[in-house]
């Protein structure tokens, strides 16, 4: 869990000035709150799984489209 937060933080540092910064910082807050906080956000393990699954789905979709060309 601490490693996950560290990786998100490093990704945020690498994205300074880019459009994805707001979403990454929000993700950091959600993950930190879920594992370490008072759970002030309506986030649970199922929500986090669905959130990350959407990226896997998009990656696989794009990869499949590349191979179809």
Secondary structure by P-SEA (a helix, b strand, c coil): caaaaaaaaaaaaaaccccaaaaaaaaaaaaaaaccccccccccaaaaaaaaaaaaaaaaaaaaaaaac
